[in-house]
Amino acid sequence: MAESKASTPLALKRRARRVNRVLAETHPDAHCELDFTNPLELTVATILSAQTTDVRVNLTTPALFARYPTAADYAGADRAELEEMIRSTGFYRNKANSLIGLGHALVTEHDGEVPGKLDQLVKLPGVGRKTANVILGDAFGVPGITVDTHFGRLVRRWGLTREEDPVKVEHAVGALIEKREWTMFSHRTIFHGRRVCHSRKPACGACTLAKLCPSYGEGPKDPSVAVKLLKGPRVPELAEAAGVADLLPEETPA
């Protein structure tokens, strides 16, 4: 049976940290799923990731990064050419505006380099607080909490906060989790949201957090049903961690 919601701030903090420890064991492969080799590439990829999948972005960026390796290249980009290169990511006109504006801002205000401070990042075209935290955590090693759709949904399901506003969610969860863990907790939570704790039908009966989750039962409790809802390249390992590997279908799609 799932635990009830923590009744004190200390109990809530302890449960949040237990959740993080279980997630670390469940998703040892958690990482930023956008491909990049430097801060500029990550910034561009994160801007492109709005309203599309990381898979789609990763299919688009190799040619883009080769064509525009520097901030100056984006600043001087031919708009029609840039739009065509990123068309498949959706909202390509707005994204092209952001990338050209980003290039100009970096060239004129930051010597062509992506800054490593939150207050500077959020002033860049196309870079909101969520994007800034991704850049800080994954390009600069500065702890940050990334509140995307998966993250907000899961921390509310876990009863870690009731806040809906992303900035309030970030601060509320940041007060519960050790700062050094912020970036990885974000990745682990997002991995869990994509692979186990789905929006419409979470795999409750095949979830390693079942005993810690006050929302246990929103999805199928029957392990034989829940195990079929697991997704991603590590389905057998996820099932094993939840103790339901023997219920996996013979052919389990990634």
Secondary structure, DSSP 8 states (H G I E B T S, - for coil): ------SSHHHHHHHHHHHHHHHHHH-TT----S--SSHHHHHHHHHHTTTS-HHHHHHHHHHHHHH--SHHHHHT--HHHHHHHHGGGS-HHHHHHHHHHHHHHHHHHSTTS--SSHHHHTTSTT--HHHHHHHHHHHS--------HHHHHHHHHTTS----SHHHHHHHHHTTS-GGGHHHHHHHHHHHHHHTS-SSS--GGG-TTGGG-TTTTSS---HHHHGGG--STTHHHHHHHTT-GGGS-SS---
